[in-house]
Amino acid sequence: MNGELLSILSAIERDKGIDREILIQAIEAAVATAAKKSEGASEEAEASATLDRKTGRIVAVVEGREVDSARLTRIAAQTAKQVILQKIREAERDVIFTEFQGRVGDIVTGSVHRFERGDIIVELGRAEAVLPKAERIPHEEYHQGDMVQAYVLDVRKNAKGPAIVLSRTHEGFIRGLFHLEVPEIAEGIVEIKGLAREAGDRTKIAVASKDEKVDCVGACVGMRGTRVKNIVRELHGEKVDIIRWHEAVTDYIAAALSPAKIAEIQPDEAAKQAVVIVDDDQLSLAIGKKGQNVRLASKLTGWQLEIKTRVQLASGAATLRGLPGVGPAMEKRLQDAGITTLEQLAGMTAEQLTAIEGIGEKTAQKLVDAAAKALTVSLDSARDAALPAPAITTGGPGSGVEGAAPPPEPPATGAAGPAEANAAESAGGEAAPEPEPQNEPAEAEPGGERPAEGEPPREPETEPETGT
């Protein structure tokens, strides 16, 4: 029996990773408690137990008297069992907490175990982690047994054991995926300089290479895009823009606003703000859907960016005060929060605006909608003003304009024009005969003969005109 006890301790140590000495101390404490209860001693009575590490024999002593562990009552043995199990569970929790506390910031892989109030419980071997609904990519769906990769966001202790919190929306998740997929990043040859993300929609990542022979963007994209495709597949279709980091601020801003083409950048180093000038056909591309492109570029570079066309720069952009519901007090709140233009306000979300004191959810949504509408009207007006006026033309045959007369053709030399012939016919007369050419020999008509003297000149046969 004693030999079997030592074998069981070895198996528990191997399977659960609990130190053997911790298990022995748990058994000694449980046997001492059971011996004291079996002998009917008081709670204050001194009791101890010793387990021989070589033979496995247990010796219990209660108030100086040795107690045979084989003579313990059933209730005392049951108590010892519960104490041992409790000590093992506590030791296992400590081992799990210590293990995952050092893995905060790593990528882990597990399987979906169950669902609890919208959260997903992920099984990570011996431990269970929670993937909250707020930390999941929007529109993601999981089923029991599905494999899932996530970022270890936090590990903390509670009454039920270590709580491991996972995330798939954190920027560290993107960094971890690139570390796994791109060996050059894992080896330190390629460095991630900056990252901006809106989970589920788009991510911009700036990279730089420490080796001139290694192309940082090409290394991240991979052969035929295999590396970045694996990352996009894991993100369920989220767009990933990989840009080259530049030390020059203007070059970095221009790269961050890709795929839009930038005409000019006017930076303000002191305020870390820049006015980006683009052509009319690049304005919507630079701003992006709901201001997403410029918002991510601003977050990536750390600069406040304002997108304008040359027409807007010349005429001046609309102000915040012109929006409905924006008075001096509201304008001051927005300016104190760093929002000074319509482009910045239209690029904000309602949740971001509610963080400003004095702005509720309904007011925030109204401000965003009004700014987007005013910005659209301003852009349309500027674009219409920049377009040339359309030329007014008269339509000829086949032009599609009813009642349009064909353009007049110049009359041929020595022949009446179409207008003159029509005027003569409408007056009931005949068209005047063509004058005979003077001082020019008459030429034979193609396929005809020269007219004899004294005969009236023949009317030349009109050949159909052929377009050139």
One Martini backbone bead per residue (centre of mass of N, CA, C, O) as a GRO file, in nm:
protein
  468
    1MET     BB    1   0.058   0.062  -0.021
    2ASN     BB    2   0.301   0.254   0.005
    3GLY     BB    3   0.404   0.214  -0.286
    4GLU     BB    4   0.143   0.319  -0.427
    5LEU     BB    5   0.154   0.607  -0.319
    6LEU     BB    6   0.415   0.689  -0.465
    7SER     BB    7   0.306   0.634  -0.753
    8ILE     BB    8   0.073   0.840  -0.744
    9LEU     BB    9   0.246   1.090  -0.698
   10SER     BB   10   0.404   1.066  -0.963
   11ALA     BB   11   0.159   1.086  -1.154
   12ILE     BB   12   0.059   1.366  -1.063
   13GLU     BB   13   0.320   1.518  -1.126
   14ARG     BB   14   0.317   1.451  -1.433
   15ASP     BB   15   0.023   1.547  -1.520
   16LYS     BB   16  -0.008   1.836  -1.336
   17GLY     BB   17   0.272   1.969  -1.230
   18ILE     BB   18   0.309   1.891  -0.934
   19ASP     BB   19   0.480   1.900  -0.667
   20ARG     BB   20   0.574   1.652  -0.456
   21GLU     BB   21   0.598   1.810  -0.187
   22ILE     BB   22   0.309   1.925  -0.190
   23LEU     BB   23   0.166   1.651  -0.171
   24ILE     BB   24   0.291   1.557   0.098
   25GLN     BB   25   0.187   1.794   0.269
   26ALA     BB   26  -0.113   1.732   0.221
   27ILE     BB   27  -0.116   1.449   0.351
   28GLU     BB   28  -0.013   1.523   0.632
   29ALA     BB   29  -0.244   1.723   0.700
   30ALA     BB   30  -0.478   1.520   0.665
   31VAL     BB   31  -0.386   1.300   0.873
   32ALA     BB   32  -0.375   1.483   1.121
   33THR     BB   33  -0.678   1.556   1.120
   34ALA     BB   34  -0.787   1.264   1.129
   35ALA     BB   35  -0.647   1.173   1.396
   36LYS     BB   36  -0.777   1.384   1.580
   37LYS     BB   37  -1.070   1.289   1.521
   38SER     BB   38  -1.034   0.985   1.599
   39GLU     BB   39  -0.936   1.059   1.908
   40GLY     BB   40  -1.107   1.314   2.015
   41ALA     BB   41  -0.973   1.572   1.986
   42SER     BB   42  -0.915   1.880   1.999
   43GLU     BB   43  -0.851   2.159   1.810
   44GLU     BB   44  -0.591   2.242   1.999
   45ALA     BB   45  -0.453   1.998   1.940
   46GLU     BB   46  -0.164   1.832   1.878
   47ALA     BB   47  -0.076   1.750   1.532
   48SER     BB   48   0.098   1.495   1.332
   49ALA     BB   49   0.265   1.406   1.013
   50THR     BB   50   0.462   1.140   0.848
   51LEU     BB   51   0.633   1.087   0.534
   52ASP     BB   52   0.802   0.850   0.382
   53ARG     BB   53   0.998   0.893   0.090
   54LYS     BB   54   1.069   0.576   0.052
   55THR     BB   55   0.822   0.388   0.181
   56GLY     BB   56   0.534   0.546   0.263
   57ARG     BB   57   0.514   0.586   0.559
   58ILE     BB   58   0.273   0.673   0.815
   59VAL     BB   59   0.303   0.907   1.093
   60ALA     BB   60   0.098   0.971   1.372
   61VAL     BB   61   0.060   1.255   1.609
   62VAL     BB   62  -0.117   1.288   1.935
   63GLU     BB   63  -0.014   1.429   2.199
   64GLY     BB   64   0.248   1.215   2.179
   65ARG     BB   65   0.077   1.001   2.023
   66GLU     BB   66   0.070   0.725   1.840
   67VAL     BB   67  -0.098   0.671   1.524
   68ASP     BB   68  -0.269   0.449   1.337
   69SER     BB   69  -0.371   0.486   1.015
   70ALA     BB   70  -0.540   0.213   0.993
   71ARG     BB   71  -0.746   0.316   1.250
   72LEU     BB   72  -0.918   0.497   1.102
   73THR     BB   73  -1.197   0.629   1.049
   74ARG     BB   74  -1.423   0.688   0.810
   75ILE     BB   75  -1.458   0.991   0.861
   76ALA     BB   76  -1.157   1.061   0.873
   77ALA     BB   77  -1.088   0.956   0.587
   78GLN     BB   78  -1.281   1.145   0.438
   79THR     BB   79  -1.146   1.403   0.532
   80ALA     BB   80  -0.869   1.346   0.412
   81LYS     BB   81  -0.961   1.336   0.120
   82GLN     BB   82  -1.069   1.628   0.098
   83VAL     BB   83  -0.806   1.767   0.168
   84ILE     BB   84  -0.633   1.656  -0.060
   85LEU     BB   85  -0.805   1.759  -0.299
   86GLN     BB   86  -0.789   2.057  -0.224
   87LYS     BB   87  -0.480   2.083  -0.239
   88ILE     BB   88  -0.454   1.997  -0.535
   89ARG     BB   89  -0.626   2.221  -0.661
   90GLU     BB   90  -0.459   2.458  -0.558
   91ALA     BB   91  -0.194   2.370  -0.691
   92GLU     BB   92  -0.301   2.370  -0.984
   93ARG     BB   93  -0.376   2.672  -0.995
   94ASP     BB   94  -0.092   2.778  -0.945
   95VAL     BB   95   0.036   2.652  -1.194
   96ILE     BB   96  -0.144   2.790  -1.408
   97PHE     BB   97  -0.092   3.082  -1.329
   98THR     BB   98   0.216   3.076  -1.371
   99GLU     BB   99   0.214   2.992  -1.668
  100PHE     BB  100   0.015   3.230  -1.788
  101GLN     BB  101   0.157   3.483  -1.677
  102GLY     BB  102   0.403   3.436  -1.890
  103ARG     BB  103   0.179   3.455  -2.157
  104VAL     BB  104   0.137   3.741  -2.185
  105GLY     BB  105   0.109   3.818  -2.537
  106ASP     BB  106   0.025   3.555  -2.653
  107ILE     BB  107  -0.044   3.284  -2.866
  108VAL     BB  108  -0.332   3.076  -2.861
  109THR     BB  109  -0.467   2.737  -2.875
  110GLY     BB  110  -0.810   2.623  -2.905
  111SER     BB  111  -1.129   2.504  -2.791
  112VAL     BB  112  -1.460   2.496  -2.801
  113HIS     BB  113  -1.662   2.420  -2.522
  114ARG     BB  114  -1.852   2.677  -2.436
  115PHE     BB  115  -2.142   2.877  -2.338
  116GLU     BB  116  -2.157   3.209  -2.158
  117ARG     BB  117  -2.334   3.478  -2.191
  118GLY     BB  118  -2.172   3.514  -2.487
  119ASP     BB  119  -1.937   3.357  -2.399
  120ILE     BB  120  -1.625   3.185  -2.449
  121ILE     BB  121  -1.509   2.864  -2.375
  122VAL     BB  122  -1.166   2.777  -2.366
  123GLU     BB  123  -0.963   2.507  -2.430
  124LEU     BB  124  -0.621   2.472  -2.264
  125GLY     BB  125  -0.610   2.190  -2.171
  126ARG     BB  126  -0.594   2.235  -1.831
  127ALA     BB  127  -0.730   2.498  -1.920
  128GLU     BB  128  -0.953   2.784  -1.892
  129ALA     BB  129  -1.094   3.023  -2.114
  130VAL     BB  130  -1.204   3.358  -2.195
  131LEU     BB  131  -1.416   3.493  -2.465
  132PRO     BB  132  -1.537   3.777  -2.504
  133LYS     BB  133  -1.753   3.956  -2.691
  134ALA     BB  134  -1.574   4.226  -2.698
  135GLU     BB  135  -1.312   4.034  -2.811
  136ARG     BB  136  -1.458   3.997  -3.077
  137ILE     BB  137  -1.511   3.966  -3.396
  138PRO     BB  138  -1.724   4.075  -3.594
  139HIS     BB  139  -1.931   3.816  -3.724
  140GLU     BB  140  -1.849   3.588  -3.555
  141GLU     BB  141  -1.860   3.221  -3.563
  142TYR     BB  142  -1.922   2.951  -3.330
  143HIS     BB  143  -1.850   2.611  -3.242
  144GLN     BB  144  -1.839   2.327  -3.103
  145GLY     BB  145  -1.487   2.242  -3.149
  146ASP     BB  146  -1.357   2.482  -3.244
  147MET     BB  147  -1.085   2.642  -3.355
  148VAL     BB  148  -0.881   2.890  -3.168
  149GLN     BB  149  -0.728   3.206  -3.188
  150ALA     BB  150  -0.545   3.399  -2.931
  151TYR     BB  151  -0.499   3.661  -2.702
  152VAL     BB  152  -0.332   3.718  -2.407
  153LEU     BB  153  -0.454   3.961  -2.191
  154ASP     BB  154  -0.526   3.806  -1.905
  155VAL     BB  155  -0.423   3.719  -1.556
  156ARG     BB  156  -0.627   3.603  -1.279
  157LYS     BB  157  -0.744   3.583  -0.956
  158ASN     BB  158  -0.989   3.367  -0.799
  159ALA     BB  159  -1.205   3.159  -0.639
  160LYS     BB  160  -1.198   2.950  -0.903
  161GLY     BB  161  -0.934   3.066  -1.009
  162PRO     BB  162  -0.789   3.118  -1.294
  163ALA     BB  163  -0.824   3.401  -1.515
  164ILE     BB  164  -0.847   3.375  -1.869
  165VAL     BB  165  -0.803   3.631  -2.108
  166LEU     BB  166  -0.919   3.684  -2.432
  167SER     BB  167  -0.822   3.805  -2.774
  168ARG     BB  168  -0.912   3.941  -3.125
  169THR     BB  169  -0.889   4.281  -3.117
  170HIS     BB  170  -0.611   4.313  -3.057
  171GLU     BB  171  -0.309   4.426  -3.174
  172GLY     BB  172  -0.139   4.181  -3.069
  173PHE     BB  173  -0.263   3.970  -3.261
  174ILE     BB  174  -0.127   4.071  -3.519
  175ARG     BB  175   0.163   4.050  -3.424
  176GLY     BB  176   0.154   3.745  -3.364
  177LEU     BB  177   0.088   3.650  -3.653
  178PHE     BB  178   0.346   3.768  -3.783
  179HIS     BB  179   0.543   3.604  -3.610
  180LEU     BB  180   0.439   3.325  -3.719
  181GLU     BB  181   0.455   3.385  -4.047
  182VAL     BB  182   0.728   3.567  -4.012
  183PRO     BB  183   1.058   3.502  -3.975
  184GLU     BB  184   1.185   3.790  -3.989
  185ILE     BB  185   1.037   3.889  -3.733
  186ALA     BB  186   1.129   3.669  -3.531
  187GLU     BB  187   1.449   3.745  -3.594
  188GLY     BB  188   1.462   4.083  -3.639
  189ILE     BB  189   1.485   4.194  -3.937
  190VAL     BB  190   1.187   4.269  -3.907
  191GLU     BB  191   0.999   4.564  -3.815
  192ILE     BB  192   0.741   4.685  -3.615
  193LYS     BB  193   0.645   5.026  -3.605
  194GLY     BB  194   0.325   5.004  -3.671
  195LEU     BB  195  -0.033   5.003  -3.553
  196ALA     BB  196  -0.368   4.989  -3.700
  197ARG     BB  197  -0.710   4.914  -3.576
  198GLU     BB  198  -1.026   4.770  -3.706
  199ALA     BB  199  -1.205   4.532  -3.616
  200GLY     BB  200  -1.315   4.358  -3.916
  201ASP     BB  201  -1.193   4.568  -4.142
  202ARG     BB  202  -0.895   4.718  -4.067
  203THR     BB  203  -0.530   4.719  -4.132
  204LYS     BB  204  -0.230   4.895  -4.034
  205ILE     BB  205   0.118   4.825  -4.126
  206ALA     BB  206   0.449   4.908  -4.023
  207VAL     BB  207   0.763   4.845  -4.189
  208ALA     BB  208   1.111   4.741  -4.128
  209SER     BB  209   1.452   4.706  -4.231
  210LYS     BB  210   1.785   4.598  -4.121
  211ASP     BB  211   1.816   4.481  -4.416
  212GLU     BB  212   1.885   4.570  -4.739
  213LYS     BB  213   1.824   4.271  -4.868
  214VAL     BB  214   1.542   4.310  -4.724
  215ASP     BB  215   1.206   4.306  -4.793
  216CYS     BB  216   0.958   4.393  -4.589
  217VAL     BB  217   0.699   4.364  -4.759
  218GLY     BB  218   0.766   4.094  -4.903
  219ALA     BB  219   0.794   3.925  -4.643
  220CYS     BB  220   0.493   3.966  -4.549
  221VAL     BB  221   0.351   3.861  -4.806
  222GLY     BB  222   0.493   3.670  -4.990
  223MET     BB  223   0.449   3.415  -5.191
  224ARG     BB  224   0.175   3.510  -5.350
  225GLY     BB  225   0.054   3.594  -5.058
  226THR     BB  226   0.056   3.365  -4.835
  227ARG     BB  227   0.100   3.504  -4.560
  228VAL     BB  228  -0.132   3.717  -4.564
  229LYS     BB  229  -0.359   3.514  -4.624
  230ASN     BB  230  -0.347   3.364  -4.354
  231ILE     BB  231  -0.423   3.608  -4.184
  232VAL     BB  232  -0.693   3.680  -4.321
  233ARG     BB  233  -0.825   3.408  -4.262
  234GLU     BB  234  -0.810   3.434  -3.949
  235LEU     BB  235  -0.979   3.725  -3.975
  236HIS     BB  236  -1.220   3.691  -4.175
  237GLY     BB  237  -1.137   3.929  -4.409
  238GLU     BB  238  -0.949   4.129  -4.310
  239LYS     BB  239  -0.788   4.406  -4.389
  240VAL     BB  240  -0.435   4.439  -4.502
  241ASP     BB  241  -0.195   4.698  -4.466
  242ILE     BB  242   0.131   4.716  -4.611
  243ILE     BB  243   0.386   4.935  -4.508
  244ARG     BB  244   0.645   5.163  -4.541
  245TRP     BB  245   0.875   5.291  -4.345
  246HIS     BB  246   0.944   5.640  -4.264
  247GLU     BB  247   1.132   5.900  -4.145
  248ALA     BB  248   0.978   6.080  -4.311
  249VAL     BB  249   0.681   6.223  -4.257
  250THR     BB  250   0.562   6.266  -4.542
  251ASP     BB  251   0.614   5.978  -4.643
  252TYR     BB  252   0.455   5.833  -4.420
  253ILE     BB  253   0.180   5.963  -4.475
  254ALA     BB  254   0.154   5.877  -4.771
  255ALA     BB  255   0.167   5.571  -4.708
  256ALA     BB  256  -0.075   5.561  -4.501
  257LEU     BB  257  -0.289   5.668  -4.740
  258SER     BB  258  -0.303   5.426  -4.877
  259PRO     BB  259  -0.406   5.428  -5.217
  260ALA     BB  260  -0.368   5.720  -5.216
  261LYS     BB  261  -0.285   6.015  -5.390
  262ILE     BB  262  -0.048   6.260  -5.318
  263ALA     BB  263   0.025   6.602  -5.371
  264GLU     BB  264   0.033   6.736  -5.069
  265ILE     BB  265   0.222   6.842  -4.766
  266GLN     BB  266   0.137   7.030  -4.454
  267PRO     BB  267   0.333   7.056  -4.190
  268ASP     BB  268   0.315   7.059  -3.812
  269GLU     BB  269   0.543   6.997  -3.579
  270ALA     BB  270   0.436   7.119  -3.312
  271ALA     BB  271   0.125   6.992  -3.348
  272LYS     BB  272   0.106   6.735  -3.523
  273GLN     BB  273   0.007   6.852  -3.807
  274ALA     BB  274  -0.176   6.794  -4.129
  275VAL     BB  275  -0.211   6.895  -4.467
  276VAL     BB  276  -0.383   6.715  -4.718
  277ILE     BB  277  -0.337   6.717  -5.067
  278VAL     BB  278  -0.578   6.645  -5.322
  279ASP     BB  279  -0.743   6.526  -5.562
  280ASP     BB  280  -1.064   6.485  -5.647
  281ASP     BB  281  -1.034   6.165  -5.719
  282GLN     BB  282  -0.884   6.117  -5.412
  283LEU     BB  283  -1.064   6.192  -5.169
  284SER     BB  284  -1.236   5.938  -5.101
  285LEU     BB  285  -0.986   5.752  -5.073
  286ALA     BB  286  -0.845   5.904  -4.838
  287ILE     BB  287  -1.081   5.890  -4.634
  288GLY     BB  288  -1.293   5.681  -4.670
  289LYS     BB  289  -1.499   5.481  -4.507
  290LYS     BB  290  -1.605   5.677  -4.266
  291GLY     BB  291  -1.293   5.771  -4.229
  292GLN     BB  292  -1.091   5.523  -4.206
  293ASN     BB  293  -0.822   5.589  -4.349
  294VAL     BB  294  -0.747   5.854  -4.192
  295ARG     BB  295  -0.773   5.733  -3.908
  296LEU     BB  296  -0.551   5.515  -3.934
  297ALA     BB  297  -0.323   5.705  -4.025
  298SER     BB  298  -0.324   5.880  -3.769
  299LYS     BB  299  -0.265   5.646  -3.570
  300LEU     BB  300  -0.001   5.545  -3.702
  301THR     BB  301   0.161   5.834  -3.699
  302GLY     BB  302   0.049   6.055  -3.476
  303TRP     BB  303  -0.124   6.240  -3.666
  304GLN     BB  304  -0.310   6.514  -3.760
  305LEU     BB  305  -0.543   6.482  -4.025
  306GLU     BB  306  -0.618   6.682  -4.328
  307ILE     BB  307  -0.842   6.669  -4.595
  308LYS     BB  308  -0.779   6.831  -4.918
  309THR     BB  309  -0.851   7.033  -5.169
  310ARG     BB  310  -0.779   7.297  -5.365
  311VAL     BB  311  -1.060   7.420  -5.355
  312GLN     BB  312  -1.091   7.412  -5.044
  313LEU     BB  313  -0.835   7.576  -4.980
  314ALA     BB  314  -0.933   7.834  -5.132
  315SER     BB  315  -1.239   7.860  -5.003
  316GLY     BB  316  -1.292   7.699  -4.762
  317ALA     BB  317  -1.412   7.534  -4.503
  318ALA     BB  318  -1.635   7.419  -4.315
  319THR     BB  319  -1.780   7.464  -4.008
  320LEU     BB  320  -1.901   7.367  -3.702
  321ARG     BB  321  -2.110   7.603  -3.657
  322GLY     BB  322  -2.297   7.511  -3.910
  323LEU     BB  323  -2.415   7.305  -3.739
  324PRO     BB  324  -2.666   7.150  -3.601
  325GLY     BB  325  -2.636   7.215  -3.250
  326VAL     BB  326  -2.380   7.415  -3.276
  327GLY     BB  327  -2.235   7.594  -3.041
  328PRO     BB  328  -2.010   7.740  -2.847
  329ALA     BB  329  -1.998   7.511  -2.635
  330MET     BB  330  -1.973   7.269  -2.831
  331GLU     BB  331  -1.724   7.373  -2.984
  332LYS     BB  332  -1.536   7.373  -2.735
  333ARG     BB  333  -1.550   7.074  -2.672
  334LEU     BB  334  -1.436   6.977  -2.943
  335GLN     BB  335  -1.169   7.140  -2.937
  336ASP     BB  336  -1.064   7.018  -2.668
  337ALA     BB  337  -1.065   6.722  -2.822
  338GLY     BB  338  -0.942   6.798  -3.129
  339ILE     BB  339  -1.204   6.911  -3.287
  340THR     BB  340  -1.202   7.132  -3.593
  341THR     BB  341  -1.336   6.952  -3.820
  342LEU     BB  342  -1.537   6.779  -4.029
  343GLU     BB  343  -1.351   6.539  -4.084
  344GLN     BB  344  -1.310   6.461  -3.788
  345LEU     BB  345  -1.609   6.424  -3.710
  346ALA     BB  346  -1.681   6.213  -3.936
  347GLY     BB  347  -1.448   6.005  -3.824
  348MET     BB  348  -1.618   5.956  -3.592
  349THR     BB  349  -1.772   5.802  -3.326
  350ALA     BB  350  -2.015   5.779  -3.096
  351GLU     BB  351  -1.837   5.652  -2.873
  352GLN     BB  352  -1.614   5.873  -2.881
  353LEU     BB  353  -1.801   6.121  -2.814
  354THR     BB  354  -1.909   6.020  -2.529
  355ALA     BB  355  -1.629   6.083  -2.385
  356ILE     BB  356  -1.736   6.359  -2.389
  357GLU     BB  357  -1.832   6.603  -2.203
  358GLY     BB  358  -2.184   6.653  -2.269
  359ILE     BB  359  -2.217   6.385  -2.455
  360GLY     BB  360  -2.444   6.192  -2.593
  361GLU     BB  361  -2.564   5.953  -2.794
  362LYS     BB  362  -2.762   6.121  -2.967
  363THR     BB  363  -2.576   6.363  -3.016
  364ALA     BB  364  -2.344   6.209  -3.146
  365GLN     BB  365  -2.503   6.098  -3.390
  366LYS     BB  366  -2.592   6.375  -3.502
  367LEU     BB  367  -2.309   6.489  -3.550
  368VAL     BB  368  -2.206   6.276  -3.747
  369ASP     BB  369  -2.430   6.304  -3.960
  370ALA     BB  370  -2.399   6.611  -4.013
  371ALA     BB  371  -2.103   6.604  -4.101
  372ALA     BB  372  -2.134   6.407  -4.338
  373LYS     BB  373  -2.338   6.579  -4.496
  374ALA     BB  374  -2.173   6.844  -4.516
  375LEU     BB  375  -1.929   6.716  -4.654
  376THR     BB  376  -2.075   6.614  -4.908
  377VAL     BB  377  -2.178   6.890  -5.004
  378SER     BB  378  -1.900   7.027  -5.021
  379LEU     BB  379  -1.776   6.832  -5.225
  380ASP     BB  380  -1.984   6.867  -5.453
  381SER     BB  381  -1.947   7.172  -5.490
  382ALA     BB  382  -1.645   7.166  -5.551
  383ARG     BB  383  -1.662   6.974  -5.795
  384ASP     BB  384  -1.856   7.149  -5.968
  385ALA     BB  385  -1.669   7.403  -5.976
  386ALA     BB  386  -1.426   7.240  -6.125
  387LEU     BB  387  -1.602   7.199  -6.359
  388PRO     BB  388  -1.671   7.235  -6.675
  389ALA     BB  389  -1.868   7.371  -6.899
  390PRO     BB  390  -2.096   7.268  -7.105
  391ALA     BB  391  -2.137   7.229  -7.434
  392ILE     BB  392  -2.341   7.374  -7.689
  393THR     BB  393  -2.510   7.173  -7.927
  394THR     BB  394  -2.606   7.087  -8.242
  395GLY     BB  395  -2.806   6.859  -8.386
  396GLY     BB  396  -2.803   6.610  -8.603
  397PRO     BB  397  -2.819   6.341  -8.754
  398GLY     BB  398  -2.838   6.125  -8.482
  399SER     BB  399  -2.823   6.312  -8.212
  400GLY     BB  400  -3.119   6.319  -8.047
  401VAL     BB  401  -3.228   6.602  -8.149
  402GLU     BB  402  -3.506   6.761  -8.181
  403GLY     BB  403  -3.515   6.990  -8.454
  404ALA     BB  404  -3.231   6.962  -8.564
  405ALA     BB  405  -3.027   7.111  -8.776
  406PRO     BB  406  -2.817   7.085  -9.009
  407PRO     BB  407  -2.528   7.181  -9.100
  408PRO     BB  408  -2.408   7.397  -9.311
  409GLU     BB  409  -2.297   7.385  -9.640
  410PRO     BB  410  -2.079   7.471  -9.856
  411PRO     BB  411  -2.085   7.583 -10.156
  412ALA     BB  412  -2.013   7.513 -10.457
  413THR     BB  413  -1.852   7.592 -10.726
  414GLY     BB  414  -2.108   7.704 -10.937
  415ALA     BB  415  -2.330   7.636 -10.716
  416ALA     BB  416  -2.613   7.592 -10.562
  417GLY     BB  417  -2.737   7.600 -10.278
  418PRO     BB  418  -2.965   7.450 -10.079
  419ALA     BB  419  -3.115   7.710 -10.001
  420GLU     BB  420  -3.164   7.819 -10.287
  421ALA     BB  421  -3.320   7.582 -10.404
  422ASN     BB  422  -3.549   7.581 -10.196
  423ALA     BB  423  -3.645   7.872 -10.254
  424ALA     BB  424  -3.722   7.828 -10.556
  425GLU     BB  425  -3.928   7.598 -10.519
  426SER     BB  426  -4.118   7.752 -10.322
  427ALA     BB  427  -4.173   7.982 -10.559
  428GLY     BB  428  -4.219   7.799 -10.843
  429GLY     BB  429  -3.948   7.778 -10.961
  430GLU     BB  430  -3.638   7.759 -11.103
  431ALA     BB  431  -3.339   7.683 -11.117
  432ALA     BB  432  -3.058   7.810 -11.188
  433PRO     BB  433  -2.837   7.785 -11.413
  434GLU     BB  434  -2.537   7.679 -11.468
  435PRO     BB  435  -2.251   7.805 -11.528
  436GLU     BB  436  -2.017   7.818 -11.753
  437PRO     BB  437  -1.715   7.743 -11.803
  438GLN     BB  438  -1.428   7.942 -11.830
  439ASN     BB  439  -1.133   7.878 -11.981
  440GLU     BB  440  -1.230   7.566 -11.989
  441PRO     BB  441  -1.209   7.260 -12.062
  442ALA     BB  442  -1.398   7.008 -12.139
  443GLU     BB  443  -1.489   6.722 -11.962
  444ALA     BB  444  -1.526   6.407 -11.938
  445GLU     BB  445  -1.732   6.201 -11.816
  446PRO     BB  446  -1.764   5.940 -11.641
  447GLY     BB  447  -1.864   5.723 -11.892
  448GLY     BB  448  -1.880   5.953 -12.112
  449GLU     BB  449  -1.947   6.230 -12.330
  450ARG     BB  450  -1.887   6.485 -12.528
  451PRO     BB  451  -2.048   6.757 -12.603
  452ALA     BB  452  -2.188   6.911 -12.846
  453GLU     BB  453  -2.222   7.162 -13.040
  454GLY     BB  454  -2.517   7.342 -12.933
  455GLU     BB  455  -2.560   7.183 -12.682
  456PRO     BB  456  -2.677   7.137 -12.401
  457PRO     BB  457  -2.587   7.100 -12.105
  458ARG     BB  458  -2.523   6.854 -11.895
  459GLU     BB  459  -2.617   6.697 -11.623
  460PRO     BB  460  -2.459   6.606 -11.367
  461GLU     BB  461  -2.383   6.330 -11.197
  462THR     BB  462  -2.453   6.247 -10.876
  463GLU     BB  463  -2.251   6.144 -10.634
  464PRO     BB  464  -2.210   5.986 -10.373
  465GLU     BB  465  -2.115   6.052 -10.062
  466THR     BB  466  -1.815   5.995  -9.893
  467GLY     BB  467  -1.679   5.918  -9.614
  468THR     BB  468  -1.368   5.982  -9.448
   0.00000   0.00000   0.00000
